[in-house]
Amino acid sequence: MLKAAHLFDSVSGRLAENGVIVVVGRNIRSVGGDAVIPADAQVIDLGESTLLPGFIDAHVHLEGELSDDLYKDSFEDKLRFPTEKALRAAHYARITLEAGVTTVRDLGSSDYVALGLRNAIRAGRIPGPNMFVANYAIGSTGGHADQRPYPPQLISPLGVIQGICNGVEECRASVRYQIKYGADLIKFMASGGVLSLSDPVDNVQLTQEEMDTIVSEAHSWNRKVATHCHGDRAAKMALAAGVDSIEHGSFLQDDTLLEMKRRHVYLVPTLSTGHWRGKSLDKFPEAIAVKARAASAHVDQVVQHAVKIGVPIAMGTDAAVGPHGKNAVEFWLLTKNGMTPAQALIAGTASGADLLGIAKQTGTLEAGKSADIVAVPGNPLADIETTQRPNFVMKQGLVYIDAK
């Protein structure tokens, strides 16, 4: 049995006093003042803390982590064997879990590192959050999903299996390849990106027919679809194709946000990217720094408008662009851009579960759901930054952090 001074209800957004949760095995048996406590229950008393659902980060890349030297990162990545990448990823998975994140959506990795990590975590071989993986992100030649413009005679260009497609049939095949090799969802690049060298940040990188094919093929396999998208025109095309979420959304216009609300399409704004990378843009290639400044100059306003309009928002950090294990900084950034602390916490719990299609399993503290539970000191509705200092982390009934 867990007890604490407070319990956050991620359905209503309210804080209950005298929080009690009874856990049996991997699941929650009962919650609140009416909870039936077994006579032989082990009691974990967390004092003046608040119990919350385990956090859900809807946008991570556990395979790696950028430094301030992009050229060095790019060079060293080509020298790493998949086993080394996997070991690094296992470390990032552990510190992500210890940060209170019990579920993540990994939106792109190479060499099937995220897939192997997911499988090892599910098998109980290593500690880490529950993972939903996209495998390779899908995009066009020269676009944001493609690798840097290395001389082709030195480094082989990527192909359809690795997500690089041109034309409807290659896009369809690429979706099928990701699913063949275990993808839980599909991600594609509708527009350019910040950290790629050869493309504008907001240009359209796939045709309408290609986007339509990617989404319809994924949905026919019962896979949700996320799209990386900074540009507004590309976002409108992705919405027309039927995507389930738009990642980043730096230049979205109000009419696009209204359409997202109408369609119940999630925005995952990944404000952490600008927060962390903005500290060191002078160390990046100028072409990338210019794009980063342009995106950062717009995205705060987009999020503020999205909150006012009522667009569904899920918390996502794009961890790897910023440091792993600092996921809860995103809660603070969301409150800086129009969300109340309760709304931010819902974005990283119940809304994240809804986006991932796992609301029946997690995202709220209710009887029958997975015992994914976090405690933070004090009251996060009064100080959202307490989410950055979890003193208790439980995933599926196993305790990973217990400050007591």
N, C-alpha and C positions, 0 to 999 in steps of 0.2 A: 504494500500500500504506500502511495506517495501522498504527502500532505505538505501544504505550503500556505502562506498567508493569503495568496490570491490565485485565481485561475482565470485565464483569458478564454472567453467564448468566441471562437472565430466565425461563428454564424451571426451573432448579434453585434459583435464588436465590443461587448461589455466585459467588465471585470467583476468576477464573483469573489466574495470573501470566503476565507476558510476552505481553500481548495483541497479536494480529496479525489484521488483516482485509485481504483483497485485494478491491478493488473494480474492476470492469470495466463501463464505461458507467454505467447506472442501477442496477446490481444488485451484490450481494455474490457473489463467486465462491468464496471459501473463507475459513475462520476457524480460528485456533488454530495450534498448533505444527506441524501437518501441512500447513499452507497452502502451496500451490505458488506461488512468487513469480516472475512473469515477469522476464526478464533486463532489460527496459527499464522496469521499474516505477518510477514516481515515489514516493519514500518521504516520508511525513509522520510525523516522529518527535515524539510528544506527551509524551515524557519520563515523569515520575512521575504521569501522569494515569490515569483509568479510562475505558475505552470502554464505552458503553452503547447500547442501541437508542434511537432518537429518541423523545422523550416524546410521549405521547398524552393530550391533555386532552379528556375526554369531555363537557364542558359549558362552552361559551363563548358569548358574544354579541359578535362582532367589530364590530358596527355602531357602538357607542358606548361611553361610559364615564361613570359617575355621578360627580358632584362631591358636596360636602356640602350643596348647596342643591337639594333635590328640586324645589321650585316653579320655580326658574330653569331647571333641566334640562328640566322638562316644557314650559315656555313656549318655550324656544329650540328644542326638538326639533320643535315644530309650525312653526317658521319656516325650518327647513333644507330645502333642495331635495335630492332623492335624489342628485344629483351630489356635493354637499358631504358627505353621509353616506358615499358611496362612497369619497371621497378620505380621509376620516378612517378608515374601515375598512381601507383599504390600509395606512395607517400602523400601525394596530394589528396587522394581519396580519404585517407585517415584524418588529415588535419581539417578537411572539409566537414567530416562527420563530427569531429571534436568541436567545431565551431557551431554546432547545433543544427546543421543541415542534414536531414535524414533521407531526403530524396532529391535527385538532380535529373535534369534533362541535358545530356551531353550532345551538343549540336555540331559535331564534326571532329574526326580524328583520322590519322593515317595508320596504315598497317594493322587496322582493326584492334588498336590498343584499347580503345574504350569498350569494345565488345568483349574482349578477353577480361578486362577489369570487371565489367558487369557480371560476367559469368562466375568469376572467382568470388566476388562479393556474395552473389546469390547462393553459391555453394557453401558459404561460411568459411572459406579458406583465408580471407583477409578482411580486415575491418574497412567499412566504407559506407557511403549512403546507397540507398536503393537507386539504381541507375536505369534510365531510359535513353537509348542511344540511337543516333542517326547514321552511324558509320561515316562514309564520305559525304560531304555536302555536294550538291549537284549544281553545276553552272556551266557557262560557256567558255570556250577557248579564249584565253587572255583575260577572263573575268576574275571576280573575287574568289571563286572556288579554285582557280587554277594556281599552279605554283609560280614562283617568280620567273622572270624572263631569262633563265639560264640558257647558255648556248646549247641547242638541242643535240649537238654531237658529243657533248660532255655529260648531260643529264637528260635521260629519256623523258619526252613529254608524257603527261598523264592522258589516260584514255577513258572510255565509257565506264569501265569497272570502277575507276577511281573518281567517278562523278563528272567528268568533263564530256559534255555532249553538245552536238550541233545538229539541229533538226529534230522533228517530232519523234522519229523512230529511235534515234539515239537517246533522247530524253526518257522515252518509255523503257528502253532497255536498262538505262542507268538506275531508274527506280527499282526495277526488278532485281538488279544485281545487289543493291543495298539490302533489299528484303531477303533475297536468297541467303545472304551472309548474316542474317540475324537482326536487322534494323527494327527497332520498335516504332520508329517514325521516320519521316523524310524531311530533309531540309534542302532548300534551294536558294540560290542567290538571285534575287530579282533585280537588284541594282548593284552598283559599284560599292567599294568599301574603303575604309580609312587606311588599313595597314597593307594593302596591296599596292604595288608600285606602278602598274601599267594601266590603271583605269581611273576615270573620274569617280567621285564618291557617290554621285546620285544618278548616273546614267542607267538607262534600261539595258539589261544584259541578256534577256531572253525575249523571244517573241510571245505574243499572246497565245498562239497555238502551242508553243513549247510549255508555257506555264500551265495552260489548260490540261495538257497531256500529263504533266508531272502530278498535278493534283488529282485528276480523275483516276489515274493509275494507282496512286497511293491509297486513295479512298476506296477503290475497289478491293484492295487488300486489307481494308480496315485499319489503315495507318493514318494518323494525323499528319498534317504538313505545317512546318514552320518556314517562314521565308525571311532571310536576311534582306533588309530593305531600308535604305536611307532616303531614297528619292520618292517624291509624291506621285509622279506619273507611274513609276514602277509599282508602287503600292496599290494604285487604283487597278492596275492590270492584275495584280496578285489577288486582290479582293474579287474581281470578276471571275477569276479562276476557281475561287472557293477555298482559299487558305484558312487555316485555323488560328494562326498567330503571325504577327509582324514583329520582327526583332529590330530594335534600335529606333527606327522611325524618325530620324532626325529632322526631316524636312516636310513632314506631313502637314497638309492643310486641313482646315476645319471641316470642309465637306467630306474629306476622306475619313476623318475621325467620326463624323456622324454616321457614315456608312459602316464603319467598324462596329459602332454601337448597335446599329440596326441588325447587323449580321451576327452579333455576339462573337466578333473576332478579337482576340486578345492582343494588346500591346505589351511587349516586354522591352522596356526602354533602356536597360543596361546602363544606367547613369554612372555606374562605377568605372566604366572605361575612361570617360573624360576626367573623372576625379583622380584616378591613378596616373594615367598617361599624361595628363595636363601638367604634371609636376616636372616632366623631363622632355618636353617636346623639342627643346633646343638640341637634344642629342639624337634626334631622328632625322632621316633624309628630309630635305625641305619639301619635296612633293607630298610626303605623308603628313608633315607638320601642318601644311596649308589645309589639307583635307580635314585633319583633326580639329583645327581651330574653327573651320566653317561648321562642322557638325556640332561642336560644343556650343557655338553661338546660337544655335536654333533649338536644340533638343529640350532645354529647360522649358521654353515657352510651349513646345508641343505637349510636354507632359502636363503642364499646368492647364492647358486647354482641354486635354483628354480627361483630366480629373473633373473639370467643370461640366463637360459634356456627358460624362458617365460612361466612357469607354471602359470595357473590362481590362484591368491591368494585372499582370502577374509579375512577381519579383524575379529578376534575373540579373546576373552580374557580369556575364561574359568572362568569368574567372579564367585566367591564363593571360588575358590582356592585362589584368591586374593580378595581385597576389591571391593565391588560394588561401582559404582559412579566414579571410576578411569579408566573407559574404554579407554579414549583417550590416556593414556600412551602407548597403543599398537601402535598408529601411530608413536610415537617417536621411539619405539623399532624396528619397521619395517624400519625406515630410518637409524637406526644403522646397519642394515643388508642388505644394497644394494638398497633399494628403494629410489627414490626421494620423496620429500614431496608430489608432485602431485600423484605419483603412490600409496603412502600410503593412501591418501585421497580417491582415486578411489577404493582401496581395501575395504574401510569402507563405500562406498556409492554405486556407480553403480555396482561394482563387487558383493557386498553383495546382492544387489537386484537380480542380474542375478542368483546367487547361490540359493536363496530362491524361484526363480520363480515368482518374483513380479516386474520385470523391467518395466512392463507397468503401474504400479501404483506408484512407488517411486524409489529413488536412483539417480535421476537427477532433476534439476530445469527446468521443461518444462511445457508448457501449457497443462492442462488437468490432470496432475498428482496430487497426494495428496499433500497438503500443509504441508509437513514435512520439516521444515526449521530451520537451526541453524545459529547463527552469533557468530563469535569469534573476539576478539580485534585484530586490525592490520592485518598483512598479513601472513597467515599460510604457504605459500610457502617459506617465509623468516625465519619463526620461527614456526616449527610444534608444539611446546609446547603450542602455544596459543589455540590449540584445547582442552586443559585441563581446559580452563577458559571461557566457553561459556557465552555470555552476553545476549543471546536471544535464546529461544527454542519455536518452534511452532510445534504442531503435529495435522494433519488433520484440520488445520485452527484455532485451539485453542492455545492461548499463555499460556505457563507455566512458562517461565522465561523472564523477560524484565527488564534489568538493568536501562532502562530509567525511 
